[in-house]
Amino acid sequence: MFSYRHGFHAGNHADVLKHVVLVQLLEHLLRKEKPFWVVDTHAGGGEYPLEGGYAGKSREFEGGIARLWDAGELPAALASYVREVRRVNPDGALRRYPGSPRIALQMMRAEDRLRLFELHPTEIRLLEAGLQDAGRRVVIREADGFAALRSVLPPPPRRGLVLIDPSYEDKNDYRAVLTALRDGLARFATGIYAIWYPRVQRREAERLPVNLRELAPGGWLDVNLDVDLPAEDGLGLHGSGVFVINPPWTLEASLREALPVLEARLGRDAAARARVDTHHV
């Protein structure tokens, strides 16, 4: 259960897609003066060194954030994302990668709140240490985010973003995502929900976006990026997706501008493909 460490994958193509979407959603929430909450059900370690540790061994970031780092002029959504990564690399060299909690904290205002859940005993210690200067804006709990989500919904300001980002190493995570969402939407129907999912050769992974569409009567957006052909042995991550329930109306246009650049820069072979589908009520 605790074998997964996100540090191996920090800054890879899946993180890039997930965090491009996250930054766009946060920018949308920041356009109004009213405060909001961000809830992260699987927060991870918060920030990751790229020169050593797990990321230094896997080097997956070289196929992700590194391909955008010195890209020059980028579409607005990608430029905003790279800017947030640069905030943890003030000397201009790509040495660290911010996880979702750090990105959210960087962008939030004093009146906004961050609620983080993490069950891995090592990751939560790293998370607590890395965000110890955040003050009362942040509450970190060592808990199963699927089960704990209901404890923070609806958020008091009735504005918020819920990020659901499990590892899916346990196939039961696919079912747990749907269960948590059904309950979450019953409590907070107007919230924005962003669900990351892997593109792998597994029936549960193929069915998840289809099942998510049935839970989103208020509208949805589904964006995914494949970077190469699936492996012949059926193993490995050939792409990923982010499914957004109650997406802001500006999200589709910003992603359609950014996706061709992601496809070109992060793609590994001719099978690379980025696409977005939406449904508006």
N, C-alpha and C positions, 0 to 999 in steps of 0.2 A: 504493500500500500504506500510506503514511503520511499520507494526506490526512485521515483521520478524527481529530477532536479532541473528546474527550468534554465539554470545557468548554462547547461550544455547547448541550449537553443537560443540564447539571448541574442537579439538583433538579427535573427535569420529572416527569410522571406515571409514567414507566417507572422512574426512580430511586426514587421514593417506594415503589412496589410492591416493587422489589428489596430496598430497604433495610429496609422493614418486616419482610420475611421474614428477612433477615440478622440483624437485632437479635433476633428471636424464637429463631433457631437458636443464637445466641451465649448468650442467657440460659439456654437449655436446657443447653448444655455447662458453663456456670458453676455449675450446681446441684450438681455433684459436685466433690470436692476434687482429684481426679486431673487433672493438666495435660492440655492439648490443643494441637494445631496448627491454624492456619488457613492454607490455601493459596489464593492468588488468581492465576489464570492470566493475567488481563488487567487489571493493577492500575490503569492510568491514572495521572493526576497526583497522586492522593491527596487533594487539597483544592482547591476552586475559588472564586475571588472572583465574587460575583454582581453587583457594582455596576459592574464594568468588564470588559475582556477579552471573551472569546467569549460568556460567559453574559450579559453586559450588552448585547450586540448582539442575541442571539436572544430573550432574556426568557422562555425556556421554563419557568423556575422559577415564573413567575407562575401557570401552570396546574398546578403541582405542589405543592411544599413551601409556597409562599406561601398556599395555600388552607387549610392546616392550622395555620399559624404562630400565629395568634391565635384559634383555634377554641374555646378554652375547654375544657370537659370532653370527653374523647375516650375511646374504648375503650382498654383497657390496652395492646394491641399498638401502637396509633398514638401513645399517650402516651409509651411507651418510645422509639419512633423519634424523635419530636419532641424529646425530652429529649437524645438523642445529637446532634442537629443544633444544639441550643442550646449545647452544650459548646464549639463553635467560634465562638459568637456571644455572648460573656459579657456584652456590654452590652445584650442584649435585642433588638437590631435585626438583621434577617436580612440579613447582608452576605456570609457565606461558606457554602459547602456542603461537607460532608465526603464524600469518596468511600469506597468499601468499606474500603480499607486504614486510613484514619483512624478509621472507626467501629470496626473490629476492634481496633485498638490502644487506643482509649479504653476498651473494655470488658474487654480481656484483663488477666490478673493477671501478676505478675512471673515466674511459672513457666511461663506459656503462650508459644507461639512463633508468629511470623507469617512466612510465606515468600511473596515477591512476585515475579512475573514480568511484565515489560513490554518490548515490542520497539521502541516508538516512541522515537526518540532524544531528542526534546524532552520527552515525558511522563516518561521515566525520570529525567531531570535534575531535573524538578520534584518527582518522587516522592522522590528521594534527599535533596533539600534540605528538603522538608517533614517528613521522618521522621528527620532526622539526630540527633535527641535520643533516639531509641528504644533505643539501645544494642544489646546482643546478642540481644534478643528478636526482632529483625527482620533478615532477610537479603533483599536486593534483587538480582535478577539481570536483566541485559539479555538476554532470551532469548524464544524462541517458547514461550509457556506450554503450548500443546498438546503439544509434543515434550518439554518440560522437566518436565512433571508427574510422569513416572515416576521422576525422580531424587529425589523427596522422599516417595515412597510405598513402604511404609507408614511413617507417622510413628513415631518411637520410643515415644511413650506409647500407641500404638494407639487414640488418640481424636483425631478431627479432622473438620474441615469443609473441603471443597473448593468454591470458588466459580469457576464457568466463565462468563465474561461477555464474549465477543467482540463486535465491532461488527456482524458479519454483512454488512458492506458487500461483502465477497468471498463469493460464494455457496459457495465451497469450505469456509467455516467450518462450515456445517451438517454436512458429512461429517466434518470434523475433530473436532467435538464428540463425535460417536458413536465415532470411533476412539479418542480420548483416554479416554473413559469406559470403553470395553471393557477397555482396558489398565489403567486405574486401579482398576476393580472387581476385576480379577484379582489385583491386588497388595494391595488394601485394601478387601475386600468389606463390612466393617462401618462404613466411614466414611459421613458425611453428605455428599451431593453436591447442590449447588444450581446449576441451570443457568438463566440468564436467556435468554429468547428474544423476538424481536420479533413483533408481530401485524401483518403486512404481507401484501399480496396477491401472494404468491409461493408456488409449489408447495412449495419446500423448507421454508418457514416453516410451512406447514400440516401437513407430514408430520413435522416434528421431534418434537412431543410424542408422536405415535403411535409413532415409532421409539424414543423414550426409554422408553416403557412396556415395551417388549420387553427392555430391558436391566436392569430393576429387579425381579428375582425376590423381593427382600426387602421389597417394598412401596414405594409412591410417593405423592406428593401433587402435584397440578398446579393452580396458582392463576393466573388471568389477569384482567386488567382492560382492557376496551375503553372509551375515553373518547368516541368519536364514530363516525359512519359512515365506512367506507373512502372515500377520495376517488374521484371518478369517473375520474380519470386513472390510478388504481391506484398512485399514489405516496404516500409519507408513512407515518407510524407512527400507526395508529389505536388501538393498544393494545400490551400486552406480557404476558408470563407468566413465572413461575418454576416450574420443575419440580424437585422435591426427591426424591432417592432416599434411602431409609432415614430418613424424617422422624420426628421425635419425636412421640409420641402426643398431646402437648398442642397441636401446631401447628394442626391442623384447627379445633379449637374457638376458638382465639384469632383465627384468620383469619375464620372465619364471623361473629364478633362485629364485626370491623373492616371487612369488605368493604362492607356497606351504606353506611357513612359515606364510604368512599373513592369509591364509585359516585356518591353524592349530591354530594360536594364537588368531585371532579375531573372528573366527567362534563361534556361540552360540549353534548350534545343527547340526544334521546330514545333513541338507540341505546346509550347508556352502559350497561355491564353488567359486573358483577364476579361471578366464580364460582370454586368450588373443587371438584375431584374427587379422590378418594383410592382407594387399593387397599391393603388390609392383608392380610398373609399369616397 
